[in-house]
Amino acid sequence: MRHTAVLLTVIFLILASGIASAQQTDVSFNALGTFTNSVTGKGLNETATKSGGALLSFRYFPHQHNGIEVNYAYTKNSQVYTSLSGVPVTRVQSSINEFTGAYVYHVTRGPVQPFGLVGAGFLSFSPTDSAIKAADPLISRQIKPAFLYGAGLDFRATKNLAVRAQYRGFIYQAPDFFGEKFALHTGAAIRMGEGAVGLVYRF
């Protein structure tokens, strides 16, 4: 996972250096916290533990207000399954890798610059070694398409540096680690929210 993050960082920096003359690009490194809503289906309640992680984003604005971004994020949490009466059934700890792209509308005037975004991508849920050893039956990796939306503020510090605070939301189908053969999933649409704060470098 560390190698993936390093590779993406290198790709982002290469892209940024290649179009730096446009003066409409930025790279941001963010710390994030995640929280997930509870859903019900197939006789189960499902939620996830809160977690922290990191987000790397690259933005390019071919026009003054309209731009695109690509994102990579990493976090790790546990999907928690209980019966409708609240009795614990099982839990699965997994690493979550996010790969998304989005359209960004950015207000560029003033020291405080609001923005909104909407996009899509996928979330990859990879059970940890401890989860794999504890699972019966064996669990599997899950890749789920996700809808992305969000909004935030850039607080400009200098011409090239800013502080970014944002909220990002995802809607996707809850992961089915155990397969259709075993009734250990809800099959419901689930929502995960992320609050993120980070530093922005503008080219």
N, C-alpha and C positions, 0 to 999 in steps of 0.2 A: 504494500500500500504506500509505503514511503517513496518507493521508486516511481509509482504512478504520479504522485504529487510533484516530485522533482521534474519528471518529464513534462508535465503540463505547465509547470512554471517556466521551463525553458522555451516551450512552444509559444506561450503568451509573450515572453520577452522578445523572441524573434519576430513575432507578428508586430509587436509594438514598435520595434526599431525600424521595421520595414516601411511603416506608414507614419512615422513620427512627424514628417514634414507637414502633415495635415493639421497638426496642432489641435486635434479633436479626439485624442485617445487617452485612456487612463487604465491603470492597473491598480486593483485594491486587494489588500490582505485583511481579512476580518476574523474576529472571534464571534462565535454564534452560540446560542442556546435554543434548544428545540423542545416543543411540547406537542402532544398528540391528543385529539379528542377520543372519547370512548364511542364504540359502535357495537351493535348487537346483530346477530344473525346465526341461524342454524343452531339455536339453543345455547349460544355462548355470548359473553361480553368480551370485548377486546379493547385494550388500550396499550400504551407504551410508556416506559419510564422516561423522565426528563433527562436530557443529556447536553453536553457541550461539544464543540467541534471547531472546525476552521473552514473558511470560505475564501476561494481565490476567484476573482472576476476580472475580465478584460472587456472594456467598452470601446467602441469606435463610433464616432458621430460624423457621417458623411455630410450631414446638414446641421445647422445650428442647434436645433432642438430634438431632432429625430435620430436615434441611434440603435445599435444592436449590442448585445453583450453575450459572452459565453462564460459559463461558471463551472467550477469543480468544487465540491464540498465533501467533507468527511465528518461523520459522527458515529457513535455507537450507542445503542440502547437495547432494551429488552421488550419484546412483545409479550404482554401478560394476558392470559386467557383465564376467565372464571366462568362458573355456571351462572345462570340467571338469578340464582339465589345467593350468589356471592362466594361460593366455595371455589378455592383455587383449583385449576385444572392442570395448567402447565405454563411455562414461559420459555421463550427462545431469545437468547442474546445474539445480536448480529451487528456487524459493521455495515454502515450505510454509506455508499458512494453516490454522489449526485453529479449528473452530467446534464446540463440544461443550456438552452439559448433563449433569448428574450428580446422583444422590442422595448426600447426605453424612450420615454419622453422626458426631456430634461429642461428645466428653466435655468437659463445660463446667467441671468443678471443678478448682481448683488452678492453679498458675502454668504447668504443662506440660500441654497439652491435646491428646491424640491424636485423630485422626480417620481414617475410611476412606471411600472413595467408589467408586461404580460408575455408569457412564453410557454414552452413545453420542453420535455426531455424525458429522462428516466432515472429511477432510483434502483440501485443494485444492493440487495440485502444478502450479506454473506455471513452465515452462522459462524460463530467463533468456535475454537477447538473445544472449549468447555461445553458449549451447547451441543455440539456433535456427539461428544462422549456420553452426555446425559440423555440424549433423545432416543426414544423407542416408540415408533419406528424411526429409522434414520431420516433426518431432515435434509432439505436441499436448498441451494441458492435460489433467490428469486429476483427477477428483473421486472419492474413495474413501470409502465408509462405514467407520466405525471404532468398535470397542468400546473403552471407556475403563475403567480400574480404577486404584486408587491408595491410598496411605496417607501419613500425615505427622504432624507435631507443630506446634502453635502454642506459642510461648514468650511468655507475656504479660509485657509491659514496664510498661504502665500500663493504666488502665481502657479506654482507646480504642486503644492501640497494641500490636502483637505482631509477633514475627518468625516466619515460617512456613518450615519445611523439609519437602519432600515428594518422593515418587517417584510418577510417573504413567506408566502403560504403555498402549500402543495395539496392537491387533491389526487388521490390514486386509489386503486383497489388494494385492500389490506393483503399483506403477503400470506401465501398458503404454503408454509414450510413443509407440511406433511403430505401434500398431494390430495387428490379428490377421493382416494380410497378411504381416508380416515377423516372423520368429522371433527377436526381440530382447527377449524378456521371459520370465519364469519362470512367471507365472500362479499363484504360490504365496502362501500366507498368510505375512505378515511381521510381526515384532514390533519396535516402536520404544519405547525407554525414555527417560524424561525425569527428570532430577534438577533440582529448582527450589528456590531460596531467595529470599524476598522479605519486604516489609513489609506489614502488615495494618492497616487503619484500620477500627475498629468504631463503628457508630452506636448 
